[in-house]
Amino acid sequence: MTPAIFGLSGTTLSADERAFFREADPAGYILFGRNVESRAQLRALTDDLRTIHGRDALLITIDQEGGRVARMKPPVWSAWPAGAAFDALYEIAPASAIEAARANAEALGHDLAEAGITCTHAPVLDVRQPGAHDVIGDRAYGFEPLRVAAIGRAVLDGLARAGICGTIKHMPGHGRAGADSHKELPTVTASETELEQDIAPFHALRDAPMAMTGHIRFTAWDADHPATQSPYVIREIIRRRIGFSGLLLTDDLDMEALDGSVPERAERALAAGCDIALNCWAKMADMTGICERTGTMSAETAARLDRALAVTRIDGASGTQADLIARRDALLALVQQA
């Protein structure tokens, strides 16, 4: 199995993709708006991917956070609130905010499960910082680490009730970044003491099955490499200090924060200690290059992948999707009543 997650070019698989994916046997796939058209089409696409591999337990992922980061959109699918909505409710009623986040995540998870998707890249555990770039912004659950962790835990729990694996991101923390890593490499000059605040939510949720790195350079830890490609950050900060032992994905390797070709970026990230290279844009040359440079998945990574895929749905755990949305909305309405 290739230690990579690959994107797809359209709403159905091309003949070239079908042949390549069968041979490469990647760890999984990531879906975007270009792959999503209707409920029937999306389910047919994910079923097709499973047919290629001959297994139901297949990592099929999507960025479905809510707010401005959502690939499955209205009118076909529901709209979901951004993280800041739960932060605002937590300000006046912490227990209600946690329940609203859990209900929202479980309801969102029903949409994903119906579509044959097994993982969403959420919750965002980045601690928001004043003056930082808005690339995180209202995606975050707040400015206070314990609040971020509490809401993030509720999101993971809600997703799990629907049988969906969550991904905590962007480890070890994107909240201080002064630039958008889609466009350039952010450099964070905060001290080790200050950065304890950033890693706190990740430490609290270190038992999550899956995490995603951030393409950010932290001068206190490694002035030469972004976290995704830093052996020190992955080994000493993510694995040891945070204590994360699950499946570690890179953020998208096409982002302009990284230099070199996409296959070179993948090779450096895996050499630094990431488990899986995430390559989103379905460019065949990049995907074949990643296969050539990364080889076969290690036994340790395969075991982590199996654990991430072991999330079991609890049917009817909290009622129907409509019940869950109604509960969420009643709780979020408390903000307007306050």
N, C-alpha and C positions, 0 to 999 in steps of 0.2 A: 504494500500500500504506500502511495506517495504521501509524504507529510505536508499536504497542501490542501487548501480550500480554494476552489476555482469558481469563477463567475460563468454565466451563460449569456449568449449573445441576444437571444430573443425569447418569444413566447413559446416556441417549440425548439427541440434540439435539431441542429443541422446534422447532416450525415457525417461530416468531419468531426463534430463534437462527439457524436455517439461513438464513433470508432476510437477516438482519442481517449475518452473517459473510460471506456471498457478496458483499454490497454493500460492506462496510467493508474486506474483505481485510486483516485484521490481520497483523502480523509473525508471530504465533504464538499458542499457547494454553498454559495451565497447568492441570494436573489435580490434584484433591484426592480425599480419601476418598469424598466424595459422588459421584464419577464412576467409582468403581472397585468392581466387583462380582465378576466372574469373568474368567478368561483370554479366553474367547470374546467376552464382552461388551466388554471393554476394547479388544481388537483391532478389533472391529466399529466402535467409536466412533472410534478413530483413523483407520481406513480411511474412515469417513464424512467426517471433516474433510478428508482428502486429496481425496476426490471433489468436495467443494465448490470447492476451489481448482484442481483439475486438475493437481496436481503432487505428485510423491513427496517432493521435498525441502521438507518443511514443518517448522517449528520447533514441536514438541509437547513441552512440558516438564513436570517434576514435581519436588517436593522429596522425593527418596529418598536421604537421607544415610545412614541406619542409626540404630540406637538409637531415641530417642524421636521423631525426625523421619523418618517413613516413611509414605507414603500407601498403598502396596501392602503388605498385611500378611498374616501367617499366618492361617488355614491354607492360603490359596490360594497365597501366595508365601512365600519364605524370610524368616526374620528376619536382619537384618544388624547387626553390632556397631557401637557408637558409636565416635567417634574416639578416646576415651580408651583403648580396648583396644590400639590401635597405639602410643599414647604409652607405655603400660606396658611393652610389648615392646621398644620402642626403648631404654628405660632399661637393659636388660640385653643387647640384641642388635640394634643399629641396622640392620644389613643384613637381618636376618630380619624386622624390623618393616616395612621398605620392601617386601620381597617379599610379606609378608602383606597389606599394604594394596593392592598392585598386583593380587594374585590376587583379593582380595575385590571390588575395584572392577570387574574384568573379569567376575567371576561375576554381580554385581549388574547389570552392563550387559547381560548376556544376557537377563535378565528384561525389561528395558526394551525392548530391540530386538525381542523376541518380541511385545511389546505394541504396537509401532509408535511408541514414544516415542523422540525423538531427542536429548533433553537432560535431565540432572538438575542441580538447583541444588546442586552440591557440586563440589569440597571446600570446607569451612570453613577459611579461612586466618587466622581471628582468633586472636591470641596471648592465651592465657588469663592473667588477672591475679588475684592474691590479693585477695579482698574485693569483687570485681565481682559484679554480678547473675548469677544462674545461668541466664539465658536462653541463654547460650552454654555454659558449664559443660562437661559431658563430651562435647559436640559437638566441642570443640577437640582438636587434636592435641598440645597441650602448652603449656608456659609459656615455651619457648625458641624464638625465631624460626627458626633454622636447622633445628631439628627439625620445626617446623610446615611449613616449605617443602619439606623432603625427603619427608615423608609425603604432603603435598599433591601434589607432582609425581608420586609413584607412583600416586595416585588418578587424576589426569588421564590418565596413561599407560594404566592398566588400563581405564578407561572407553573411551579411544580404540581400544584393541584390539577392543572389542566394538562399535565404530562409534557410540559415544555421546559427545556434546559435554558437557564439564563446565563449571561456572560457578564461578569463584573468588569468594568472598564473606566478609565484607561490607565492601567497600572504602570508606574506607581503614583500617578496623579497628574491630571491635565489642568487643574483649576487655576494654576498660577501663570499659565502660558500667555505671553504677550503677543503671540502671533498664531495664525491658523496653520496647523501642520499640514493641511491639504496644499498649502501654497509655499511654505518655507519652514525651516527647522527652528522651532522656538528654543531659546536658551533661558533656563531658569537659574538665577543666581542666589536663591534663598539658601540659608544655612541649613546644616543637618538638623538643628533644633527646630527651625521653622518647618522643615519638611516632615517632621513627625506628625503635624496636623494633616498633611496630605495623605500619608499612608495609613492613618488611623482607621478609616472606614474599610480599607482593604484588609487590614489585620482583623477587624471584627468579623468580616465575612470571608475569612481565609479558607473556610471549608466549602466554598462555592465550587461547583464542578468544572467551571471554565472561566478564564479571564483573558482579557485583551490588553496588550501593551500600548503605550503612547509613544509617538515619535517625538520625543522631547529630550533635550540635553540638559542634565542637571550638573552644574559645575561642582557642587559639593561632593558628588559621587563619582562622576566620570566626565571630565571636561572635553574629552575627545570624541565620544560616541553618543548617539541618541540611545535612549533606554532600550529600544527594540533590538539594538545591535551591541549592547554593552554587556560583556560577560560579568563585570562587577555588579551592575544593577540587577541583572537577572539572578545571579547566584547569591549575592550578599543581601540585597534589598528585598527582592520579590520572594525568593525561595527561603532565605534564612530569617531576615528581620520581620517581614510580613508573615511568613510561614505558609505561603500558598503552595499546595502540592498537587493542584489539579492541572487540567489541560491549558497550556499557555499559547494563545494565538498572537501573531503580530497584528497590528492595525494594517490597513490596506497598504500593500507595498508599492502601489502606484503613486502614492502621495508624494508631493514635491519636497517634503522634509528630508527625504533620503536621496543619496546620490548613487551613481552607478546604474547599470542595467537592472531591470526587475529580477532576473535570475541571480545576479550578483547580490542584490539586496536580500533575497531569500536565503542564499547560502550563508551570508554573514549573520543573519538573524538566527538561523538554526545552529550555527557554530557557537553563537553567544549563549544559547540555552533555551531559545523558544522551541516549542514542540511543533507548531504548525505555521506555515507561511500562508498568509491570506492574500490572494491575488484576485481582484474583483472584476477586471474589465474584459475578460474573455478574449484576449489577444492570443491567438494560437502560438505565435513565436515565443511569447513570454511563458506560456504554460509548458510548452515542450522544453524550454530552457530550464525552468524550475525543476522539472523531472530529471533532467540530465545532471543538474548540479546538486540536488538534494538526496538522491538515491532512495532507499527504502526506509520506511518508518521503523524506529527502534521499538523494541518490546516494551520499554517503559512508557513511551508515548502511546502505543496501542492500548496498554492497560488503562491509561488515563482517558483515552477516547472511549473505551468501553464503559468506564464509570460515568462519564458525561452522558452517555446514551441510555443509562439505566434508570432515568427519571420515569416513574410510573404514574400514570394518570389515575386520579381518584374520581370516578364517575359520580356526578351529582354531589360533589363535595360541598358546594355552597349554593346550590340551586342553578337555575338556568342562566344563560348569558343575560337575558333581560332582567332577571332578578338582581344579578350582580351589578349591572349598570345602574339600575334604579337605586340600589343601596349606595353606590359610589356617589351618585348625583345628590342624594339627600344629605350625605355627609359634607360634600364640597359646598353645598348651599349654606352651610353654617358660617362660611366666611362672609357672605353677603349679609347675614343676619346679625353679625357681631357689631 
